[in-house]
Amino acid sequence: MSRYATPIIVAALVVVALLGAAIVGAACDDASSADDARVSASPDPVVLRVDDRPVRQSAVDAVRAEFRLGGSEDSEARAEREAVRRELVRREAERLDLTADAAEVSARRQAMVDQLGGEQALAAALEQVPMTEEQLLSGITDGVLREAVQDAKFGDLTVSRNAARSYYERHRDRFREAASAHLWSIQVAAERIAETALGRLRSGQPFEQVARQFSTDAQSRDAGGDLGTVALESLPAPLRRAVERAPAGQVTKPVQGPGGWYLLKATDLKQARVVPFREAEARIVEELARHKRFVALDEWLDGQRKAATVERL
């Protein structure tokens, strides 16, 4: 994953690209009107028809949950409009014989887990929305399907190197990398305990072993004190100064910080910098082209929606 931000696509597009729409109950239904009435009395009724294709309440509910997860307004009417457009995408995917890549669906879910900080964090976010795991996976699946459709229909839309360079020059601040380091930490309640732990380290005990023996922070303790790559600017000032002053790979003296005393070790130190264009170019071109194709598919969907017969049941 890139360590610098390139927020080319607006938040709504990010939500669509990551989640897409619910794919619940999207199969074509050749039943008669009487069958529709019988189905509509079920726990998951058909609430809309897009030409001959049913849209069920579960699909609308999934779109509403997705909107909430993305932090946007989730009215029934807005969700129904979006569900119709997504049904049109599914219809086109069937015509083109396209399916969502299961590996990509899994990768995008894992990306959400990583961004939020673990499975428990994702579960908590879904519970707060609320959104079910089934709705999440359905939405991701349809997002992947939408990209497959837009690439198949508009894959010839590209972006020039000059356009990428122009974007880079206009948004150089978006390509700034903060100073970072791979950080290990032992957190204890008192300075004397930190001194004892430091003595163990100086006697040759591995950092991971000492962290598991002494650290009061459960998460870092279970990881042997390994915090992974951390932006130095995110650290409290006393801890940041201690890391910056200590030679790479050496343990700091005990330093007081939020919640107690710390022993820190940093490796792979990287200074703050602006990512040069040669490193950012490929990603900029990819994202600008993806956005261009997204807009093209959106305009195509506008035409399809006008031509379609949409019936509320």
Backbone as numpy.savetxt, mean C-alpha at the origin, in Angstrom:
# Nx Ny Nz CAx CAy CAz Cx Cy Cz
11.52 -2.37 -2.95 10.68 -1.17 -2.95 11.55 0.07 -2.95
11.19 1.07 -3.71 11.96 2.30 -3.80 11.99 3.01 -2.46
13.10 3.59 -2.09 13.23 4.28 -0.82 12.89 5.74 -0.94
12.56 6.23 -2.13 12.15 7.61 -2.27 10.74 7.66 -2.78
10.06 8.76 -2.50 8.65 8.87 -2.86 8.51 9.52 -4.21
7.63 8.96 -5.04 7.28 9.60 -6.30 5.76 9.60 -6.42
5.07 10.46 -5.69 3.61 10.44 -5.67 3.01 11.05 -6.91
3.26 10.44 -8.06 2.77 10.97 -9.32 1.27 10.84 -9.42
0.76 9.72 -8.94 -0.66 9.45 -9.11 -1.40 9.95 -7.88
-2.52 10.60 -8.08 -3.29 11.16 -6.99 -3.80 10.06 -6.10
-4.24 10.44 -4.87 -4.62 9.44 -3.87 -5.71 8.52 -4.37
-6.69 9.06 -5.09 -7.78 8.22 -5.59 -7.25 7.15 -6.52
-6.27 7.49 -7.35 -5.70 6.51 -8.26 -4.93 5.45 -7.49
-4.21 5.86 -6.45 -3.48 4.89 -5.66 -4.43 3.86 -5.07
-5.57 4.33 -4.56 -6.55 3.42 -3.99 -7.06 2.46 -5.05
-7.39 2.99 -6.23 -7.91 2.14 -7.31 -6.85 1.15 -7.75
-5.60 1.63 -7.91 -4.54 0.74 -8.39 -4.26 -0.36 -7.40
-4.34 -0.04 -6.11 -4.01 -1.03 -5.10 -5.18 -1.95 -4.82
-6.38 -1.39 -4.73 -7.53 -2.17 -4.32 -8.48 -2.50 -5.45
-8.71 -1.53 -6.34 -9.67 -1.76 -7.40 -11.08 -1.82 -6.85
-11.84 -2.80 -7.29 -13.23 -2.91 -6.86 -13.51 -4.31 -6.39
-14.58 -4.47 -5.65 -14.99 -5.81 -5.25 -15.42 -6.59 -6.48
-15.11 -7.88 -6.48 -15.44 -8.70 -7.64 -16.50 -9.72 -7.27
-17.20 -9.41 -6.15 -18.21 -10.32 -5.63 -19.42 -10.32 -6.54
-19.90 -11.49 -6.89 -21.14 -11.62 -7.66 -21.08 -11.00 -9.02
-19.93 -11.08 -9.72 -19.78 -10.38 -11.00 -20.11 -11.25 -12.20
-20.41 -12.51 -12.01 -20.65 -13.40 -13.16 -21.93 -13.01 -13.89
-21.94 -13.25 -15.19 -23.15 -12.98 -15.97 -24.26 -13.90 -15.50
-25.50 -13.36 -15.56 -26.66 -14.11 -15.10 -27.70 -14.08 -16.20
-28.09 -15.25 -16.73 -29.06 -15.33 -17.81 -30.47 -15.57 -17.29
-30.66 -15.38 -15.96 -31.96 -15.68 -15.37 -33.01 -14.70 -15.85
-34.26 -15.10 -15.73 -35.39 -14.24 -16.11 -35.64 -13.21 -15.05
-36.59 -12.28 -15.32 -36.95 -11.25 -14.35 -37.49 -11.88 -13.08
-38.23 -12.97 -13.21 -38.74 -13.65 -12.02 -37.60 -14.18 -11.18
-36.56 -14.71 -11.85 -35.39 -15.18 -11.12 -34.71 -14.03 -10.41
-34.65 -12.84 -11.07 -34.04 -11.67 -10.45 -34.76 -11.33 -9.15
-36.09 -11.38 -9.17 -36.85 -11.05 -7.98 -36.54 -12.03 -6.87
-36.41 -13.32 -7.23 -36.11 -14.32 -6.23 -34.71 -14.13 -5.67
-33.72 -13.83 -6.54 -32.36 -13.58 -6.09 -32.30 -12.35 -5.21
-33.06 -11.29 -5.58 -33.01 -10.04 -4.85 -33.53 -10.18 -3.44
-34.31 -11.23 -3.17 -34.80 -11.47 -1.82 -33.77 -12.19 -0.97
-32.64 -12.56 -1.57 -31.60 -13.28 -0.86 -30.79 -12.32 0.00
-29.91 -12.85 0.88 -29.07 -11.98 1.70 -28.13 -11.09 0.88
-27.88 -11.47 -0.36 -27.01 -10.66 -1.23 -27.76 -10.35 -2.52
-28.71 -9.43 -2.47 -29.58 -9.20 -3.62 -28.86 -8.51 -4.77
-29.39 -8.71 -5.96 -28.98 -7.94 -7.13 -29.62 -6.56 -7.01
-28.81 -5.51 -7.00 -29.35 -4.16 -6.81 -29.29 -3.33 -8.09
-28.44 -3.73 -9.04 -28.31 -3.01 -10.30 -28.11 -4.02 -11.42
-28.50 -3.61 -12.62 -28.14 -4.37 -13.81 -27.46 -3.42 -14.79
-26.29 -3.84 -15.27 -25.56 -3.09 -16.29 -25.70 -3.88 -17.58
-26.60 -3.44 -18.45 -27.03 -4.24 -19.59 -27.53 -5.59 -19.05
-26.87 -6.69 -19.39 -27.36 -7.98 -18.91 -26.59 -8.50 -17.71
-25.80 -7.64 -17.05 -24.90 -8.10 -15.99 -25.39 -7.60 -14.62
-25.52 -8.52 -13.65 -26.00 -8.12 -12.32 -24.88 -7.53 -11.47
-25.24 -6.56 -10.66 -24.34 -6.02 -9.63 -25.03 -6.24 -8.30
-24.40 -6.99 -7.42 -25.00 -7.35 -6.15 -24.67 -6.34 -5.05
-25.46 -6.40 -3.99 -25.25 -5.48 -2.87 -23.85 -5.65 -2.28
-23.36 -6.89 -2.26 -22.02 -7.13 -1.71 -20.95 -6.39 -2.49
-21.14 -6.24 -3.80 -20.17 -5.50 -4.61 -20.18 -4.03 -4.25
-21.38 -3.47 -4.06 -21.50 -2.06 -3.66 -20.91 -1.86 -2.27
-21.21 -2.78 -1.35 -20.67 -2.67 0.01 -19.15 -2.73 0.01
-18.58 -3.57 -0.86 -17.13 -3.68 -0.93 -16.50 -2.39 -1.44
-17.15 -1.74 -2.41 -16.64 -0.46 -2.91 -16.70 0.59 -1.80
-17.79 0.60 -1.04 -17.90 1.56 0.07 -16.79 1.33 1.09
-16.51 0.07 1.41 -15.44 -0.23 2.35 -14.10 0.24 1.81
-13.89 0.06 0.52 -12.65 0.51 -0.10 -12.50 2.02 -0.01
-13.60 2.74 -0.26 -13.56 4.20 -0.13 -13.18 4.59 1.29
-13.76 3.92 2.28 -13.44 4.25 3.67 -11.98 3.98 3.97
-11.48 2.87 3.46 -10.07 2.54 3.69 -9.17 3.61 3.09
-9.59 4.18 1.97 -8.81 5.24 1.33 -9.06 6.61 1.92
-9.97 6.70 2.90 -10.22 7.97 3.58 -11.15 8.90 2.83
-11.98 8.37 1.93 -12.88 9.23 1.16 -14.34 8.93 1.49
-15.21 9.78 1.01 -16.65 9.69 1.28 -17.22 8.41 0.67
-18.10 7.73 1.43 -18.53 6.39 1.03 -20.04 6.27 0.87
-20.68 7.25 0.28 -22.13 7.20 0.12 -22.53 6.04 -0.78
-23.76 5.56 -0.58 -24.29 4.46 -1.39 -24.32 4.84 -2.86
-24.76 6.08 -3.14 -24.89 6.51 -4.54 -23.53 6.54 -5.23
-22.53 7.06 -4.55 -21.19 7.11 -5.15 -20.65 5.70 -5.37
-20.88 4.82 -4.39 -20.40 3.44 -4.52 -21.10 2.73 -5.67
-22.39 2.99 -5.86 -23.11 2.36 -6.97 -22.56 2.82 -8.31
-22.27 4.11 -8.42 -21.70 4.62 -9.69 -20.37 3.94 -9.98
-19.55 3.81 -8.95 -18.24 3.19 -9.15 -18.39 1.70 -9.44
-19.33 1.04 -8.78 -19.55 -0.38 -9.02 -19.96 -0.64 -10.46
-20.74 0.26 -11.03 -21.14 0.13 -12.44 -19.91 0.20 -13.34
-19.04 1.17 -13.10 -17.83 1.31 -13.93 -16.95 0.07 -13.80
-16.86 -0.46 -12.62 -16.01 -1.63 -12.42 -16.61 -2.88 -13.06
-17.92 -2.93 -13.12 -18.55 -4.04 -13.84 -18.24 -3.95 -15.33
-18.17 -2.73 -15.85 -17.81 -2.54 -17.25 -16.36 -2.99 -17.50
-15.50 -2.76 -16.53 -14.12 -3.24 -16.66 -14.10 -4.76 -16.70
-14.86 -5.39 -15.83 -14.89 -6.85 -15.81 -15.43 -7.42 -17.12
-16.45 -6.77 -17.66 -17.00 -7.22 -18.94 -15.94 -7.13 -20.04
-15.19 -6.03 -20.07 -14.15 -5.89 -21.09 -13.03 -6.90 -20.89
-12.71 -7.19 -19.63 -11.68 -8.19 -19.36 -12.10 -9.56 -19.89
-13.37 -9.89 -19.74 -13.86 -11.16 -20.28 -13.76 -11.17 -21.80
-14.11 -10.05 -22.42 -14.03 -9.98 -23.88 -12.61 -10.16 -24.37
-11.65 -9.61 -23.63 -10.25 -9.70 -24.01 -9.57 -10.96 -23.48
-10.34 -11.79 -22.77 -9.82 -13.02 -22.18 -8.68 -12.72 -21.21
-8.90 -11.75 -20.32 -7.91 -11.35 -19.33 -8.37 -11.76 -17.94
-7.42 -12.13 -17.11 -7.70 -12.43 -15.70 -6.66 -11.71 -14.84
-6.98 -11.59 -13.56 -6.04 -10.97 -12.62 -4.95 -11.97 -12.25
-3.72 -11.53 -12.27 -2.58 -12.37 -11.91 -2.59 -12.61 -10.40
-2.75 -13.87 -9.99 -2.85 -14.20 -8.57 -1.59 -13.81 -7.81
-0.43 -13.96 -8.43 0.82 -13.60 -7.77 0.88 -12.10 -7.50
0.37 -11.29 -8.44 0.36 -9.85 -8.25 -0.62 -9.46 -7.15
-1.75 -10.13 -7.09 -2.72 -9.87 -6.02 -2.07 -10.12 -4.66
-1.39 -11.25 -4.54 -0.71 -11.58 -3.29 0.37 -10.56 -2.95
1.12 -10.13 -3.97 2.20 -9.17 -3.74 1.65 -7.83 -3.26
0.51 -7.41 -3.79 -0.05 -6.12 -3.38 -0.61 -6.18 -1.97
-1.18 -7.30 -1.62 -1.63 -7.43 -0.23 -0.43 -7.38 0.71
0.65 -8.07 0.34 1.85 -8.07 1.18 2.44 -6.67 1.28
2.36 -5.90 0.19 2.85 -4.52 0.23 2.07 -3.70 1.25
0.77 -3.92 1.34 -0.03 -3.23 2.35 0.40 -3.64 3.75
0.63 -4.94 3.94 1.10 -5.44 5.24 2.41 -4.76 5.62
3.33 -4.69 4.67 4.64 -4.08 4.94 4.52 -2.60 5.25
3.68 -1.89 4.49 3.53 -0.45 4.70 2.89 -0.14 6.04
1.97 -0.99 6.48 1.27 -0.74 7.74 2.03 -1.26 8.95
3.01 -2.14 8.72 3.81 -2.62 9.83 3.46 -4.00 10.33
2.82 -4.83 9.51 2.56 -6.21 9.90 1.11 -6.61 9.76
0.88 -7.92 9.90 -0.48 -8.46 9.75 -1.43 -7.90 10.80
-0.96 -7.75 12.02 -1.83 -7.22 13.08 -2.26 -5.79 12.77
-1.34 -5.01 12.23 -1.67 -3.63 11.88 -2.70 -3.58 10.76
-2.56 -4.48 9.78 -3.55 -4.53 8.70 -4.91 -4.95 9.25
-4.92 -5.96 10.10 -6.19 -6.41 10.69 -6.86 -5.30 11.48
-6.06 -4.52 12.21 -6.62 -3.41 12.98 -7.19 -2.34 12.06
-6.49 -2.07 10.95 -6.97 -1.06 10.00 -8.28 -1.50 9.37
-8.37 -2.78 9.01 -9.60 -3.29 8.40 -10.76 -3.26 9.40
-10.47 -3.58 10.64 -11.52 -3.57 11.67 -12.05 -2.16 11.91
-11.15 -1.19 11.86 -11.55 0.19 12.10 -12.42 0.73 10.98
-12.22 0.26 9.75 -12.91 0.85 8.59 -14.44 0.77 8.66
-15.13 -0.36 8.82 -14.64 -1.73 8.78 -14.62 -2.27 7.35
-13.77 -3.30 7.16 -13.64 -3.95 5.86 -13.22 -5.39 6.12
-13.83 -6.33 5.43 -13.47 -7.72 5.63 -12.26 -8.10 4.78
-11.61 -9.19 5.17 -10.49 -9.70 4.38 -10.96 -10.08 2.98
-12.15 -10.64 2.88 -12.70 -11.02 1.57 -12.88 -9.78 0.69
-13.38 -8.70 1.26 -13.54 -7.47 0.49 -12.19 -6.92 0.06
-11.20 -7.00 0.94 -9.86 -6.53 0.60 -9.30 -7.30 -0.59
-9.34 -8.61 -0.52 -8.79 -9.43 -1.60 -9.57 -9.25 -2.89
-10.88 -9.12 -2.78 -11.68 -8.89 -3.98 -11.31 -7.57 -4.64
-11.13 -6.55 -3.81 -10.77 -5.25 -4.34 -9.40 -5.25 -5.00
-8.43 -5.88 -4.34 -7.10 -5.97 -4.93 -7.16 -6.71 -6.27
-7.91 -7.79 -6.29 -8.05 -8.57 -7.52 -8.57 -7.72 -8.66
-9.61 -6.93 -8.39 -10.16 -6.14 -9.48 -9.25 -4.98 -9.86
-8.47 -4.48 -8.91 -7.49 -3.46 -9.26 -6.44 -3.99 -10.22
-5.97 -5.20 -9.97 -5.02 -5.85 -10.87 -5.66 -6.09 -12.23
-6.93 -6.49 -12.22 -7.64 -6.73 -13.48 -7.78 -5.44 -14.27
-8.08 -4.35 -13.60 -8.20 -3.06 -14.29 -6.90 -2.70 -14.99
-5.78 -2.88 -14.31 -4.49 -2.57 -14.93 -4.23 -3.47 -16.14
-4.64 -4.73 -16.05 -4.47 -5.62 -17.20 -5.27 -5.12 -18.39
-6.49 -4.64 -18.13 -7.32 -4.12 -19.22 -6.71 -2.86 -19.81
-6.28 -1.93 -18.95 -5.76 -0.67 -19.49 -4.44 -0.89 -20.23
-3.64 -1.86 -19.79 -2.41 -2.16 -20.52 -2.70 -2.81 -21.87
-3.72 -3.68 -21.89 -4.08 -4.34 -23.15 -4.65 -3.36 -24.16
-5.45 -2.42 -23.69 -6.11 -1.49 -24.60 -5.24 -0.28 -24.93
-4.41 0.14 -23.98 -3.67 1.39 -24.17 -2.18 1.23 -23.89
-1.68 0.02 -24.11 -0.27 -0.23 -23.85 0.68 0.53 -24.75
0.15 1.07 -25.86 1.00 1.82 -26.77 1.22 3.26 -26.30
0.52 3.67 -25.24 0.72 5.02 -24.70 1.97 5.03 -23.84
2.93 5.81 -24.22 4.20 5.87 -23.50 4.54 7.31 -23.14
5.65 7.46 -22.43 6.12 8.78 -22.00 7.57 8.92 -22.42
7.92 10.06 -22.94 9.29 10.28 -23.42 10.24 10.58 -22.27
11.53 10.42 -22.57 12.55 10.75 -21.58 12.49 12.23 -21.23
12.20 13.07 -22.22 12.11 14.51 -21.96 10.96 14.82 -20.99
9.84 14.12 -21.14 8.72 14.33 -20.23 9.09 13.91 -18.82
9.82 12.80 -18.72 10.25 12.34 -17.40 11.22 13.33 -16.78
12.14 13.84 -17.58 13.09 14.84 -17.08 12.36 16.10 -16.62
11.36 16.53 -17.39 10.59 17.72 -17.02 9.88 17.51 -15.69
9.29 16.33 -15.51 8.63 16.04 -14.24 9.63 16.07 -13.10
10.78 15.46 -13.30 11.81 15.42 -12.27 12.24 16.82 -11.87
12.46 17.69 -12.83 12.92 19.05 -12.52 11.85 19.85 -11.78
10.58 19.59 -12.09 9.50 20.32 -11.43 9.25 19.82 -10.01
9.67 18.58 -9.74 9.34 17.97 -8.45 10.57 17.38 -7.78
11.68 18.08 -7.83 12.92 17.55 -7.25 12.77 17.26 -5.76
11.93 18.03 -5.08 11.75 17.82 -3.65 11.17 16.43 -3.35
10.50 15.85 -4.31 9.92 14.52 -4.11 10.95 13.40 -4.22
12.15 13.75 -4.61 13.19 12.75 -4.80 14.30 12.90 -3.76
13.96 13.51 -2.65 14.91 13.65 -1.55 14.86 12.41 -0.67
16.02 11.86 -0.38 16.13 10.75 0.56 16.69 11.27 1.86
16.02 10.95 2.95 16.52 11.33 4.26 17.71 10.44 4.63
18.57 10.95 5.50 19.66 10.12 6.02 19.05 8.92 6.74
19.68 7.77 6.58 19.12 6.55 7.16 20.23 5.62 7.63
19.84 4.62 8.40 20.79 3.62 8.87 20.02 2.36 9.24
20.72 1.24 9.17 20.16 0.00 9.72 20.44 0.04 11.21
19.39 -0.03 12.01 19.52 0.28 13.44 19.15 -0.91 14.31
19.96 -1.11 15.34 19.67 -2.08 16.41 19.50 -1.31 17.71
18.60 -1.77 18.56 18.30 -1.04 19.80 18.05 -1.99 20.96
18.56 -1.61 22.12 18.20 -2.25 23.39 17.63 -1.16 24.28
16.38 -1.31 24.68 15.70 -0.33 25.52 15.48 -0.93 26.90
15.90 -0.18 27.93 15.73 -0.64 29.31 15.18 0.49 30.16
14.81 0.17 31.40 14.12 1.16 32.24 15.07 2.11 32.95
16.31 1.67 33.24 17.20 2.49 34.06 18.62 2.48 33.49
19.37 3.53 33.81 20.74 3.66 33.28 21.63 2.53 33.76
21.48 2.12 35.03 22.34 1.05 35.55 22.11 -0.27 34.80
20.87 -0.51 34.39 20.59 -1.72 33.61 21.24 -1.62 32.23
21.20 -0.41 31.66 21.85 -0.20 30.37 23.35 -0.43 30.48
23.96 0.01 31.60 25.40 -0.20 31.79 25.71 -1.69 31.90
24.84 -2.43 32.58 25.04 -3.87 32.70 24.97 -4.54 31.32
23.98 -4.15 30.54 23.84 -4.71 29.20 25.04 -4.35 28.33
25.53 -3.11 28.47 26.70 -2.69 27.70 27.92 -3.53 28.08
28.03 -3.85 29.37 29.13 -4.70 29.80 29.07 -6.07 29.15
27.88 -6.62 29.02 27.73 -7.92 28.35 28.19 -7.83 26.90
27.81 -6.73 26.24 28.21 -6.55 24.84 29.72 -6.44 24.72
30.34 -5.70 25.63 31.79 -5.50 25.57 32.55 -6.78 25.91
31.87 -7.69 26.61 32.52 -8.97 26.92 32.43 -9.95 25.77
31.71 -9.55 24.71 31.65 -10.39 23.51 30.32 -11.05 23.24
29.33 -10.84 24.09 28.02 -11.44 23.81 27.39 -10.78 22.58
26.74 -11.54 21.72 26.10 -10.96 20.53 25.01 -9.97 20.91
24.86 -8.95 20.09 23.86 -7.92 20.35 22.46 -8.54 20.44
22.17 -9.46 19.52 20.85 -10.08 19.50 20.54 -10.79 20.81
21.54 -11.48 21.36 21.35 -12.21 22.60 21.10 -11.26 23.77
21.87 -10.20 23.84 21.71 -9.23 24.93 20.37 -8.51 24.82
19.97 -8.20 23.59 18.68 -7.54 23.39 17.54 -8.42 23.91
17.61 -9.71 23.63 16.55 -10.61 24.08 16.56 -10.78 25.60
17.72 -10.61 26.21 17.82 -10.73 27.66 17.32 -9.48 28.39
17.60 -8.30 27.82 17.41 -7.06 28.58 16.29 -6.16 28.07
16.04 -6.12 26.78 15.16 -5.08 26.23 13.74 -5.20 26.77
13.16 -4.05 27.12 11.78 -4.01 27.61 10.77 -3.79 26.49
11.25 -3.47 25.29 10.36 -3.28 24.15 10.15 -4.64 23.48
8.91 -5.14 23.57 8.65 -6.51 23.14 8.95 -6.74 21.67
8.56 -5.79 20.82 8.73 -6.00 19.38 10.19 -6.08 18.99
11.00 -5.11 19.45 12.42 -5.14 19.10 13.14 -6.27 19.82
12.70 -6.60 21.03 13.32 -7.71 21.76 13.16 -9.01 20.99
11.96 -9.26 20.49 11.72 -10.50 19.75 12.54 -10.57 18.47
12.90 -9.40 17.93 13.71 -9.34 16.70 15.20 -9.24 17.01
15.58 -9.48 18.25 16.99 -9.37 18.62 17.50 -7.95 18.56
16.60 -6.98 18.74 16.98 -5.57 18.71 17.03 -4.96 17.34
16.76 -5.74 16.30 16.87 -5.26 14.92 15.65 -4.43 14.55
15.84 -3.14 14.29 14.75 -2.24 13.90 14.67 -2.06 12.39
15.59 -2.65 11.65 15.59 -2.47 10.20 16.12 -1.10 9.81
15.85 -0.69 8.58 16.30 0.61 8.09 15.40 1.70 8.64
16.02 2.72 9.23 15.29 3.79 9.90 15.80 5.13 9.39
14.88 6.04 9.08 15.27 7.42 8.74 15.72 8.11 10.02
16.92 8.67 10.00 17.46 9.27 11.23 16.60 10.42 11.72
15.97 11.15 10.80 15.14 12.27 11.22 13.90 11.82 11.98
13.57 10.54 11.91 12.41 10.04 12.64 12.74 9.71 14.09
14.01 9.69 14.44 14.42 9.36 15.80 14.30 10.58 16.71
13.99 10.38 18.00 14.07 11.48 18.96 15.48 12.07 18.96
15.57 13.36 19.19 16.85 14.08 19.05 18.01 13.43 19.80
17.85 13.01 21.08 19.00 12.41 21.78 19.49 11.12 21.11
18.56 10.33 20.62 18.95 9.08 19.97 19.60 9.35 18.62
19.06 10.32 17.89 19.64 10.65 16.59 21.08 11.13 16.75
21.30 12.01 17.72 22.67 12.52 17.93 23.62 11.40 18.31
23.16 10.47 19.15 24.02 9.36 19.56 24.41 8.50 18.37
23.45 8.23 17.49 23.73 7.42 16.30 24.69 8.15 15.37
24.48 9.44 15.17 25.32 10.21 14.25 26.76 10.31 14.75
26.95 10.29 16.06 28.30 10.46 16.62 29.06 9.15 16.73
28.35 8.03 16.83 29.02 6.75 17.02 29.55 6.21 15.70
30.75 5.62 15.69 31.24 4.98 14.47 30.31 3.85 14.04
30.20 3.65 12.75 29.32 2.61 12.22 29.68 1.25 12.81
28.68 0.53 13.27 28.88 -0.80 13.81 29.24 -0.85 15.27
29.49 0.29 15.90 29.82 0.32 17.32 28.60 0.69 18.14
28.54 0.15 19.35 27.40 0.41 20.24 27.62 1.73 20.97
26.58 2.52 21.04 26.66 3.80 21.75 26.73 3.57 23.26
27.15 4.60 23.97 26.99 4.60 25.42 25.50 4.72 25.74
25.09 4.39 26.95 23.67 4.53 27.30 23.19 5.97 27.07
22.07 6.09 26.40 21.50 7.41 26.12 20.04 7.41 26.54
19.64 8.48 27.22 18.27 8.57 27.71 17.35 9.07 26.60
16.19 8.44 26.50 15.22 8.83 25.49 13.82 8.51 25.96
12.84 8.65 25.09 11.46 8.37 25.47 11.29 6.93 25.98
10.78 6.78 27.17 10.48 5.46 27.70 11.63 4.74 28.36
12.79 5.38 28.50 13.88 4.72 29.19 15.25 5.07 28.66
16.16 4.09 28.75 17.54 4.25 28.31 17.81 3.29 27.16
18.73 3.71 26.29 18.94 2.97 25.04 20.42 2.69 24.81
20.68 1.51 24.24 21.94 1.21 23.60 21.64 1.02 22.12
22.39 1.71 21.28 22.09 1.71 19.85 23.31 1.29 19.04
23.06 0.61 17.94 24.12 0.26 16.99 23.58 0.50 15.59
24.37 1.20 14.78 23.93 1.54 13.43 24.95 1.05 12.40
24.44 0.47 11.32 25.27 0.10 10.18 24.61 0.63 8.92
25.31 0.49 7.80 24.78 0.90 6.50 24.25 2.34 6.55
25.06 3.23 7.09 24.67 4.64 7.19 24.65 5.28 5.81
23.58 5.99 5.51 23.45 6.70 4.23 23.11 8.16 4.52
23.84 9.04 3.87 23.61 10.47 4.04 22.38 10.91 3.25
21.78 12.00 3.69 20.66 12.58 2.95 21.13 13.00 1.56
20.27 12.85 0.58 20.65 13.22 -0.79 19.40 13.41 -1.64
19.59 14.00 -2.80 18.56 14.04 -3.83 18.89 12.94 -4.83
17.96 12.04 -5.05 18.19 10.93 -5.99 18.43 11.50 -7.38
19.54 11.16 -8.02 19.81 11.70 -9.36 18.82 11.17 -10.39
18.63 11.94 -11.45 17.65 11.58 -12.47 17.93 10.21 -13.06
19.19 9.86 -13.26 19.51 8.57 -13.89 18.98 7.40 -13.07
18.89 7.56 -11.75 18.33 6.51 -10.91 16.81 6.53 -10.89
16.24 7.71 -11.01 14.79 7.86 -10.90 14.07 7.72 -12.24
14.79 7.83 -13.34 14.16 7.93 -14.66 13.20 6.79 -14.96
13.65 5.56 -14.77 12.82 4.41 -15.16 11.50 4.40 -14.38
11.57 4.71 -13.10 10.35 4.71 -12.29 9.43 5.85 -12.69
10.00 7.01 -12.98 9.16 8.14 -13.41 8.44 7.80 -14.70
9.18 7.27 -15.67 8.57 6.90 -16.95 7.45 5.89 -16.73
7.71 4.90 -15.91 6.71 3.85 -15.65 5.44 4.45 -15.02
5.61 5.31 -14.03 4.44 5.84 -13.33 3.68 6.85 -14.19
4.40 7.67 -14.93 3.71 8.62 -15.81 2.94 7.88 -16.90
3.54 6.83 -17.45 2.85 6.05 -18.48 1.64 5.34 -17.90
1.78 4.80 -16.69 0.64 4.14 -16.06 -0.50 5.12 -15.83
-0.16 6.32 -15.39 -1.19 7.34 -15.17 -1.87 7.72 -16.49
-1.08 7.83 -17.55 -1.63 8.17 -18.86 -2.61 7.09 -19.32
-2.26 5.83 -19.12 -3.15 4.74 -19.50 -4.39 4.70 -18.61
-4.21 5.02 -17.34 -5.35 5.07 -16.42 -6.37 6.10 -16.90
-5.88 7.28 -17.26 -6.78 8.34 -17.74 -7.47 7.90 -19.02
-6.72 7.25 -19.91 -7.31 6.79 -21.18 -8.43 5.78 -20.92
-8.20 4.84 -20.00 -9.24 3.87 -19.69 -10.44 4.55 -19.03
-10.18 5.53 -18.19 -11.27 6.26 -17.54 -12.15 6.95 -18.58
-11.52 7.56 -19.58 -12.29 8.22 -20.64 -13.07 7.19 -21.46
-12.46 6.04 -21.72 -13.17 4.98 -22.43 -14.37 4.51 -21.62
-14.20 4.39 -20.30 -15.30 3.97 -19.44 -16.43 4.99 -19.44
-16.09 6.28 -19.54 -17.14 7.30 -19.64 -18.06 7.01 -20.82
-17.46 6.68 -21.96 -18.25 6.37 -23.14 -19.06 5.10 -22.98
-18.46 4.08 -22.38 -19.17 2.83 -22.15 -20.35 3.02 -21.20
-20.15 3.85 -20.19 -21.23 4.09 -19.23 -22.41 4.80 -19.91
-22.12 5.75 -20.78 -23.19 6.46 -21.48 -23.97 5.53 -22.39
-23.28 4.57 -22.97 -23.94 3.64 -23.90 -24.67 2.50 -23.20
-24.33 2.25 -21.94 -24.91 1.12 -21.23 -26.30 1.46 -20.68
-27.11 0.44 -20.53 -28.40 0.56 -19.86 -28.23 0.07 -18.42
-28.41 0.99 -17.48 -28.25 0.66 -16.06 -29.62 0.71 -15.40
-30.01 -0.40 -14.79 -31.33 -0.51 -14.17 -31.16 -0.75 -12.67
-31.87 0.05 -11.87 -31.91 -0.18 -10.43 -33.05 -1.14 -10.13
-32.76 -2.14 -9.30 -33.76 -3.18 -8.98 -34.31 -2.99 -7.58
